[in-house]
Structure formats: structure tokens, C-alpha cells
Amino acid sequence: MQTDLETTLATLVSMPSLTDDSAVCHEILHYILDELKTYDLFIETDFDRANPWILATTQNTRKPEILLSTHLDVLPAPDSMFHMTKRDGILYGRGVFDMKLAAACYLQFIRTHADILHELNIGFLFNTDEEKICASMPDILGTGLRPKIVLLPDGGDNWAIERRAKGFYGIELIATGKTAHGSRPWEGQNALHTLLDALQPLRERYTYKDENSLTFMVNSITSGKAFNQLPDHASALLDFRCFNTEELHECHRFVDDIVEEYGLTLNVLHSGDAMQFNEASPHVQKFLQSYRIIKGREPTYTDSFGGSDARFYIPLNIPCIVVEPNGGGRHANNEWVEAEDIQLFYKLIEHWALRATAIPLSPKRSEKSLV
């Protein structure tokens, strides 16, 4: 099994499916689709977009007991990283950790249990735009997809489960003015000065104390073309992060007040609520039982300061388990994962999925369309 998992992962890594490379995103999804079609699955796709997606379920439903989710898009890397290598029990390559390893495990599960897929109630989701803004997720959920629980191996730290993850609010503020010669400012209106004035109350209000508090960053300011010309346009990119959703929503309201007071334009680039892990959920408990058996110990937990696709399930009250095996170098040029951990992670998925989703045998299915 270890060899099969590594072979599949190497194939996926060899396809440089950068988020902005639509052709390769289609190529890697067609690779997945061609295999899925050989099994007894209900399949829905959307290839009529730059970043396609595939949803496959073992039952004719959009409400599977569990959803195994992964994204197959990656960030740029040197060409050498699209050839997976193995040294001293460590696999290296773009996507070995974030997060093509999950896709390799899901495909292995389908292959191994092809003869009993009709007895299970599982969904498999593959998308290709998570590293950007994940515009596909609202459309996917818009089809009515409502799993009872989601596994998303896109966070955590060395088998630690995310207990909470910060919500985020990424925005662009734009100020407009009137151009004039730098020596005659009274004849114009400096858009940059207006923007800087608007940013000051935000910086004064949102000062963070430590990693657990709300953070606010001004990460980019763009304005002006010449040293002796008043700019008529200025923009800033702002990033809010917080473990408390209501506190984050308060930021939204304060920003709205600033926008109105200074006559700015607001563009919301991305946003998502904070995640709180519900350990008491019966669906979560089944996963934790499998974790204890496969790992031989109690689960450990961690916090996340970034975001993932989990943010789309939070408003729908769908619990998400965010955990991954031991690896690192996410988005870096030394991305890695422990080879043996991939097999152990597969065993965790297998143990949980087989015990949490088995259903009574049903009459032979005659139609392959999701309802």
C-alpha cells in the first residue's frame, strides 16, 4: 500500500497545477475523473470554469455522512519540485503536504474498497482554487451539498487537530482625489493623504497584544506616479484576523463607518468566520475514536492563525476536522511529508470511514444523478 500511495502522489505532484494555470488544473482533474468513472460512484463536475471541481458520492445524495475534501491547486515552485523525491524516509515536492497527499489517500480508499462502496455513505470533493479565493466553494455548496461532517487535511500540526482557527477579513480601501502640481496642492485633492487619514483610526483601534488577539495589518499601499504630482487615486490592502467571529464582525462595522466618513470605496477580497472545534459532536466523536485506535494515544490540539475551506462550512453548522500528518514547508521550496505518515493517515481515514458511514444494503441503483 505504501508504494501505491507514493506512486499516486508522485503522479499528482508531476502535474504543476498552479491555481492560475487553468489548463493544468483541468488536466489533473481529468486524471482524477477518469479513475472515478471506473467505480460505482455518483459524480458531478464543473469543468466550464478556469478552476474545475469534482464531487463524487457513494450514494445518490448530496448529504453524505462524511465528506473527504481536498484541493489540488498549488503555488509556484522551481521546476525540480514537480518531481517528487524521497530521502531518508521523507518525501519532497510541491503538493506532497499541501495537499495532494489527501487526494492520494482518497483514491487509494476508493480502489481498495471498490466492492463495498455501495454499502458506504461518503463524499469525495476535489477542487482547484483554494490557494486563491476558492470561488468554487459557494457554487459547490449551492448545489445543496450538506455533509454531516468534513475532513479537511489542510491544517493542524503533526497530527494535532485544529481546535480553533482565526476568521479573516481581507479588504481593499480606495480613495480618490484630484491631480495637481506638487507645488500647488490647493488646486487638487491628495487621495493618498485622505487614505492615510482614514487608516490612522484603524491602526489606533486595532493594536494586537499577542497571537491570541485580533490582528490588523496594512499590507500594501499603492498611489502616485511622480514626486511632484498629487495622486488622484490611492488604495490599501488590509488584513484582519480574529478567533472571535463577533469581534471580527465588529471590525466590519467600524470599517463601514470609516468608509462613509472619508468617502472611500470598499472592496471585500475575502472573508470567513472563525472556526471552533465541537469535540462533543457525535460525528466528531466517531473520528476521535478512530484517531485513538490508529495513533494509540489521545488526540492533541492546536490553533490556526490562517484560513482554509473550513470557513465555508462554519455558517452551515457543519463540523470540520482539520488535521494532517507530519510535514512542513508549506508554500516553500522544501515542502515535505514523512513517507510512513501518509500510510498511517490513510489508515486513519479508512478506519473512520468504514465504521462511520456503513449503511444497510439497498436495492440496485438505476440512475446516476445526484438528488
Helices and strands as residue ranges (DSSP letters): H 2-13, H 22-36, E 42-46, E 53-57, E 66-71, G 79-82, E 85-87, E 90-92, H 100-112, G 114-119, E 122-127, H 136-142, E 150-151, E 161-165, E 167-176, G 185-187, H 191-205, E 215-223, E 233-242, H 245-262, E 265-272, E 275-276, H 282-295, E 301-304, H 310-313, G 314-316, E 320-321, E 327-328, E 336-338, H 339-357
